[in-house]
């Protein structure tokens, strides 16, 4: 019996047509725009670009394309080795497939020509246009890379599937870690052993299994018992934790303090229901400045009016529309149009109105000898010393407010 020695197959070192076409395509798409960019300054675009593109971003796109080319050439060599000499190259070069290979090249050339023709007297390509050319090139390369990966997986699957398994061999597949975990958490009895836990009573054709309680449920029940012991000792024995009633009271007190502190920061949101009088020098100074600017024309420079003044005397204890910070704030905010008092809510902020009202209240008893005679009714501060809060939605009163002493 004679044996024939296998001759070694020489390794194919020449590149196939798709590799050469791909290298040529990358040269045109990547290098040609760079020369066009360096030919002359980028022309001014007619529209605003979607985002700013600089040279660093374009260089990154070129680097990404080069990395994809390296992977594509590497996979091409692997596929060529596994599929035989020029097997996959012939499939791309037969018949109409040649035109499909040349289409991206023609597209790149036409794009470069259109970019040159578009610029007119100023040839070149802007960074923004170059970015989109590189973007299209990277997408094209990614498509080639994905197709190669799919082709390589198919070839590997075909090679692995061709290896015949020994006759009668059975690949044992044990339970997965999920199955083992569920079995530990539930202690579920296998179907083959259900007869051992089957209960003897039956109802309407339904029989019950005497399964044990799931471990997760048992440990949750034990945990609740342990927590109840800890809670009982800490709350009712050594009392280092507050009980529910004390905790509720403390939380409500803290919430009230937080609300009060928050309202103190909202000086521009006060109204006639929440306003309070201020005696701070800064607030009174700001109120005096506002009063001097807007109110002296009707109430006089001292707020006391005169025989010929339109506005009433603001320094005596008599008020036509009610005294107190809330009533004065309401009158300034909404005005009394039928008596010549305009609404100042459009010109002044709530904090400014509060400052003016506080300043007016500080003028009590400071009127000069020629002050205007009293008008309205004698105002007595109520028990809360803040005045009666009027309805902010109601129209301003036409007549004098009746006040009970």
C-alpha positions as CSV (number, residue, x, y, z in Angstrom):
1,X,0.0,0.0,0.0
2,X,1.4,3.3,-1.1
3,X,0.7,6.6,0.5
4,X,0.6,9.9,-1.3
5,X,2.2,12.8,0.5
6,X,0.1,15.9,0.7
7,X,1.7,18.9,-0.9
8,X,1.6,22.1,1.1
9,X,-0.6,24.7,-0.4
10,X,1.4,27.9,-0.8
11,X,-0.1,30.9,1.1
12,X,-1.6,33.4,-1.2
13,X,0.1,36.7,-0.8
14,X,-1.5,38.8,-3.5
15,X,-4.4,41.1,-2.6
16,X,-7.7,40.5,-4.2
17,X,-9.7,43.0,-6.2
18,X,-12.0,44.1,-3.4
19,X,-9.0,45.0,-1.1
20,X,-7.5,47.1,-3.9
21,X,-10.8,48.8,-4.7
22,X,-11.4,49.5,-1.0
23,X,-7.9,51.0,-0.6
24,X,-8.5,53.2,-3.7
25,X,-11.9,54.3,-2.4
26,X,-10.5,55.3,0.9
27,X,-7.7,57.2,-0.8
28,X,-10.2,59.2,-2.8
29,X,-12.7,59.8,0.0
30,X,-10.3,60.6,2.8
31,X,-7.3,62.2,1.1
32,X,-8.9,64.2,-1.7
33,X,-11.1,66.3,0.7
34,X,-7.9,67.1,2.7
35,X,-6.2,68.5,-0.4
36,X,-9.4,70.4,-1.3
37,X,-9.4,71.8,2.3
38,X,-5.8,73.0,2.0
39,X,-6.2,74.5,-1.5
40,X,-7.9,77.7,-0.3
41,X,-9.9,79.1,2.7
42,X,-13.3,77.6,3.4
43,X,-16.1,79.5,1.7
44,X,-18.8,81.2,3.7
45,X,-21.9,79.1,3.9
46,X,-25.3,80.6,3.2
47,X,-27.0,78.9,6.2
48,X,-26.1,78.4,9.8
49,X,-24.6,74.9,10.4
50,X,-26.2,72.5,12.9
51,X,-23.1,72.4,15.0
52,X,-19.5,73.6,15.0
53,X,-16.9,71.4,13.3
54,X,-13.2,71.9,13.8
55,X,-10.1,70.1,12.5
56,X,-9.8,68.0,15.6
57,X,-13.2,66.4,15.0
58,X,-12.3,65.7,11.3
59,X,-9.0,64.2,12.3
60,X,-10.9,61.9,14.7
61,X,-13.3,60.8,11.9
62,X,-10.2,60.1,9.7
63,X,-8.7,58.0,12.5
64,X,-11.9,56.1,13.0
65,X,-12.0,55.4,9.3
66,X,-8.4,54.1,9.3
67,X,-9.1,51.8,12.3
68,X,-12.1,50.4,10.4
69,X,-9.9,49.8,7.3
70,X,-7.4,47.9,9.4
71,X,-10.2,45.7,10.8
72,X,-11.7,45.2,7.3
73,X,-8.4,44.2,5.8
74,X,-7.7,41.8,8.7
75,X,-11.1,40.1,8.4
76,X,-10.6,40.0,4.6
77,X,-7.5,37.9,5.1
78,X,-9.2,35.6,7.5
79,X,-12.2,35.1,5.2
80,X,-9.9,34.5,2.2
81,X,-7.9,31.9,4.2
82,X,-11.0,30.1,5.4
83,X,-12.9,30.2,2.1
84,X,-10.0,29.3,-0.3
85,X,-8.0,31.4,-2.7
86,X,-10.1,34.3,-4.1
87,X,-13.4,32.6,-3.4
88,X,-15.1,35.6,-2.0
89,X,-13.3,38.0,-4.3
90,X,-14.7,36.2,-7.3
91,X,-18.2,36.5,-5.9
92,X,-17.8,40.3,-5.9
93,X,-16.1,40.6,-9.3
94,X,-18.5,38.5,-11.4
95,X,-21.1,40.1,-13.6
96,X,-22.9,43.2,-12.3
97,X,-21.1,43.1,-8.9
98,X,-18.2,45.0,-10.4
99,X,-20.5,48.0,-10.9
100,X,-21.7,47.7,-7.3
101,X,-18.0,48.0,-6.1
102,X,-17.5,51.1,-8.3
103,X,-20.6,52.9,-7.2
104,X,-19.2,54.2,-3.9
105,X,-16.0,55.3,-5.8
106,X,-18.1,57.2,-8.4
107,X,-20.2,58.7,-5.6
108,X,-17.1,60.0,-3.8
109,X,-15.7,61.5,-7.0
110,X,-19.0,63.1,-7.9
111,X,-19.3,64.6,-4.4
112,X,-15.9,66.1,-4.6
113,X,-16.7,67.5,-8.1
114,X,-19.9,69.0,-6.9
115,X,-18.2,70.5,-3.9
116,X,-15.7,72.1,-6.2
117,X,-18.4,73.3,-8.6
118,X,-20.5,74.7,-5.8
119,X,-17.8,77.0,-4.5
120,X,-17.4,78.8,-7.8
121,X,-14.4,81.2,-7.8
122,X,-13.3,80.0,-4.3
123,X,-12.5,76.2,-4.6
124,X,-12.2,74.2,-1.5
125,X,-14.3,72.4,1.1
126,X,-15.3,73.7,4.5
127,X,-14.8,71.7,7.7
128,X,-18.5,71.2,8.0
129,X,-18.8,69.6,4.5
130,X,-15.7,67.5,5.1
131,X,-17.2,66.2,8.3
132,X,-20.3,64.9,6.4
133,X,-18.1,63.3,3.7
134,X,-16.1,61.5,6.4
135,X,-19.3,60.6,8.2
136,X,-20.7,58.9,5.1
137,X,-17.3,57.2,4.5
138,X,-17.3,55.8,8.1
139,X,-20.9,54.6,7.7
140,X,-19.9,52.8,4.5
141,X,-16.9,51.2,6.1
142,X,-19.0,50.1,9.1
143,X,-21.5,48.4,6.7
144,X,-18.6,46.5,5.1
145,X,-17.3,45.5,8.5
146,X,-20.7,44.3,9.6
147,X,-21.1,42.3,6.4
148,X,-17.7,40.7,6.9
149,X,-18.6,39.8,10.5
150,X,-21.8,38.1,9.4
151,X,-20.0,36.3,6.6
152,X,-17.3,35.1,9.0
153,X,-19.8,33.9,11.5
154,X,-21.6,31.9,8.8
155,X,-18.3,30.3,7.7
156,X,-17.3,29.4,11.2
157,X,-20.8,27.9,11.8
158,X,-20.4,25.9,8.6
159,X,-17.0,24.6,9.6
160,X,-18.0,23.8,13.2
161,X,-21.2,22.1,12.0
162,X,-19.2,19.9,9.5
163,X,-17.4,18.2,12.4
164,X,-19.4,15.0,13.1
165,X,-20.1,14.0,16.7
166,X,-19.3,10.5,17.8
167,X,-22.2,8.1,17.4
168,X,-24.4,7.8,20.4
169,X,-22.8,10.7,22.2
170,X,-25.2,12.9,24.2
171,X,-24.2,16.3,25.3
172,X,-25.4,16.7,28.9
173,X,-26.8,20.1,29.8
174,X,-27.3,20.6,33.5
175,X,-29.5,23.2,35.2
176,X,-28.5,26.8,34.8
177,X,-27.6,29.0,37.7
178,X,-31.1,30.6,37.5
179,X,-32.7,27.2,37.9
180,X,-30.5,26.4,40.9
181,X,-31.3,29.7,42.5
182,X,-35.0,29.3,42.1
183,X,-34.8,25.8,43.5
184,X,-33.0,27.1,46.6
185,X,-35.5,30.0,47.1
186,X,-38.6,27.8,46.6
187,X,-37.6,24.2,47.5
188,X,-39.8,23.1,44.7
189,X,-40.2,19.4,44.5
190,X,-39.3,17.9,41.1
191,X,-42.1,16.6,39.0
192,X,-40.9,13.0,39.3
193,X,-41.2,13.2,43.1
194,X,-44.6,14.9,43.4
195,X,-46.3,11.7,44.4
196,X,-44.4,11.9,47.7
197,X,-46.0,15.2,48.7
198,X,-49.4,14.6,47.1
199,X,-52.1,15.0,49.7
200,X,-54.9,12.4,49.7
201,X,-58.0,14.6,49.8
202,X,-59.5,15.7,46.5
203,X,-62.0,18.4,45.6
204,X,-63.7,18.7,42.2
205,X,-60.8,16.8,40.6
206,X,-58.2,19.0,42.2
207,X,-55.5,17.5,44.5
208,X,-53.1,19.5,46.6
209,X,-49.4,19.2,47.1
210,X,-48.0,19.4,50.6
211,X,-45.0,21.7,49.6
212,X,-42.9,23.3,52.3
213,X,-42.9,27.0,52.7
214,X,-40.5,28.9,50.4
215,X,-37.3,29.8,52.3
216,X,-37.6,33.5,51.2
217,X,-41.0,33.7,52.8
218,X,-39.8,32.0,56.0
219,X,-36.8,34.2,56.4
220,X,-38.9,37.3,55.7
221,X,-41.3,36.2,58.5
222,X,-38.3,35.5,60.9
223,X,-36.9,39.0,60.0
224,X,-40.2,40.7,60.9
225,X,-40.2,39.0,64.3
226,X,-36.6,40.1,65.0
227,X,-37.4,43.6,63.9
228,X,-40.5,43.7,66.2
229,X,-38.2,42.7,69.2
230,X,-35.7,45.5,68.3
231,X,-38.5,48.1,68.0
232,X,-40.1,47.1,71.3
233,X,-36.8,47.3,73.2
234,X,-35.6,50.6,71.7
235,X,-39.0,52.4,71.8
236,X,-40.7,51.1,74.9
237,X,-38.0,49.7,77.1
238,X,-34.8,51.8,76.8
239,X,-36.6,54.6,74.9
240,X,-33.8,55.7,72.7
241,X,-36.2,55.9,69.7
242,X,-39.3,58.2,69.8
243,X,-42.7,56.6,69.6
244,X,-45.0,57.3,66.7
245,X,-46.9,60.2,68.5
246,X,-43.7,62.0,69.5
247,X,-42.2,61.5,66.1
248,X,-45.3,63.0,64.5
249,X,-45.2,66.0,66.8
250,X,-41.5,66.6,66.1
251,X,-41.9,66.3,62.4
252,X,-44.9,68.7,62.3
253,X,-42.9,71.3,64.4
254,X,-40.0,70.9,62.0
255,X,-42.2,71.3,59.0
256,X,-43.8,74.4,60.4
257,X,-40.4,75.9,61.1
258,X,-39.3,75.1,57.5
259,X,-42.4,76.7,56.1
260,X,-41.9,79.8,58.2
261,X,-38.3,80.1,57.1
262,X,-39.3,79.6,53.5
263,X,-42.0,82.3,53.7
264,X,-39.4,84.7,55.1
265,X,-37.5,84.4,51.9
266,X,-40.5,85.2,49.7
267,X,-40.8,88.9,50.4
268,X,-42.1,89.6,47.0
269,X,-45.1,87.2,47.3
270,X,-46.8,88.8,50.4
271,X,-50.4,90.0,50.1
272,X,-52.9,91.7,52.4
273,X,-53.5,88.4,54.1
274,X,-49.9,87.5,55.0
275,X,-48.3,91.0,55.2
276,X,-46.8,92.1,58.6
277,X,-45.6,95.5,59.6
278,X,-41.9,96.1,59.8
279,X,-39.9,98.4,62.0
280,X,-36.5,97.7,60.5
281,X,-34.6,100.8,59.6
282,X,-33.8,99.6,56.1
283,X,-37.4,98.7,55.3
284,X,-38.6,102.1,56.6
285,X,-36.0,104.0,54.6
286,X,-37.0,102.2,51.5
287,X,-40.6,103.0,52.2
288,X,-39.9,106.6,52.8
289,X,-38.1,106.9,49.5
290,X,-41.0,105.3,47.7
291,X,-43.5,107.5,49.6
292,X,-41.5,110.7,48.7
293,X,-41.5,109.7,45.0
294,X,-45.1,108.7,44.5
295,X,-47.2,109.8,47.5
296,X,-46.2,113.4,48.4
297,X,-48.2,114.9,45.6
298,X,-51.5,113.9,47.3
299,X,-50.5,113.5,51.0
300,X,-47.9,116.1,51.4
301,X,-44.2,115.7,52.2
302,X,-44.9,114.7,55.8
303,X,-48.0,112.5,55.1
304,X,-50.2,114.9,57.0
305,X,-51.8,116.6,54.1
306,X,-53.1,120.1,54.1
307,X,-56.3,122.1,53.6
308,X,-55.8,122.0,49.8
309,X,-54.4,118.4,49.5
310,X,-56.4,115.7,47.8
311,X,-55.3,112.8,50.0
312,X,-56.3,112.4,53.7
313,X,-54.1,112.9,56.7
314,X,-52.0,109.7,57.3
315,X,-50.5,110.7,60.7
316,X,-53.7,110.8,62.8
317,X,-55.5,107.7,64.2
318,X,-58.5,108.2,61.9
319,X,-58.8,106.1,58.7
320,X,-61.4,106.2,55.9
321,X,-60.7,102.6,54.7
322,X,-59.3,101.0,57.8
323,X,-56.0,101.2,59.6
324,X,-53.5,98.5,60.3
325,X,-50.9,97.1,58.0
326,X,-53.3,94.8,56.2
327,X,-55.8,97.5,55.4
328,X,-53.2,100.0,54.3
329,X,-51.5,97.4,52.2
330,X,-54.9,96.6,50.6
331,X,-55.7,100.3,49.9
332,X,-52.3,100.9,48.3
333,X,-52.5,97.8,46.2
334,X,-56.0,98.1,44.8
335,X,-56.6,101.9,45.3
336,X,-59.9,103.8,45.5
337,X,-60.4,105.0,42.0
338,X,-63.6,106.9,42.6
339,X,-61.7,109.1,45.1
340,X,-58.6,109.6,43.0
341,X,-56.5,106.8,44.7
342,X,-55.0,104.7,41.9
343,X,-53.9,101.1,42.2
344,X,-50.2,100.8,42.6
345,X,-49.9,97.0,42.1
346,X,-48.7,97.5,38.5
347,X,-46.0,100.0,39.5
348,X,-44.8,98.6,42.8
349,X,-43.7,95.2,43.9
350,X,-45.4,93.6,47.0
351,X,-42.2,94.1,49.0
352,X,-42.2,97.8,48.1
353,X,-45.9,98.2,49.0
354,X,-45.2,96.6,52.4
355,X,-42.3,99.0,53.0
356,X,-44.5,102.0,52.1
357,X,-47.3,100.8,54.4
358,X,-44.9,100.2,57.3
359,X,-43.5,103.7,56.8
360,X,-47.0,105.2,56.8
361,X,-47.8,103.5,60.1
362,X,-44.6,104.8,61.6
363,X,-45.9,108.4,60.9
364,X,-48.6,108.2,63.5
365,X,-48.6,111.3,65.7
366,X,-45.9,113.1,63.7
367,X,-48.2,115.6,61.9
368,X,-47.4,119.3,62.0
369,X,-49.7,122.0,63.3
370,X,-51.2,122.7,59.8
371,X,-52.1,119.1,59.2
372,X,-55.4,118.2,57.5
373,X,-58.4,117.6,59.8
374,X,-59.2,114.0,60.7
375,X,-61.4,112.0,58.2
376,X,-63.0,108.6,58.6
377,X,-63.3,106.7,61.9
378,X,-61.0,106.2,64.8
379,X,-59.0,103.1,64.3
380,X,-58.2,100.8,67.2
381,X,-55.7,98.0,66.7
382,X,-57.3,94.5,67.1
383,X,-55.9,92.0,69.5
384,X,-53.4,90.5,67.0
385,X,-52.1,94.1,66.2
386,X,-52.1,93.3,62.5
387,X,-55.4,94.7,61.4
388,X,-58.4,93.0,59.8
389,X,-57.5,91.2,56.5
390,X,-59.9,92.2,53.8
391,X,-61.0,90.1,50.9
392,X,-58.4,90.6,48.1
393,X,-60.9,89.5,45.5
394,X,-63.5,92.0,46.5
395,X,-63.8,95.4,44.9
396,X,-62.4,98.4,46.9
397,X,-64.9,99.9,49.3
398,X,-66.7,103.0,48.2
399,X,-67.5,104.3,51.6
400,X,-65.8,104.6,55.0
401,X,-65.0,101.3,56.7
402,X,-67.0,101.0,60.0
403,X,-64.7,100.1,62.8
404,X,-65.9,98.9,66.2
405,X,-64.0,100.3,69.1
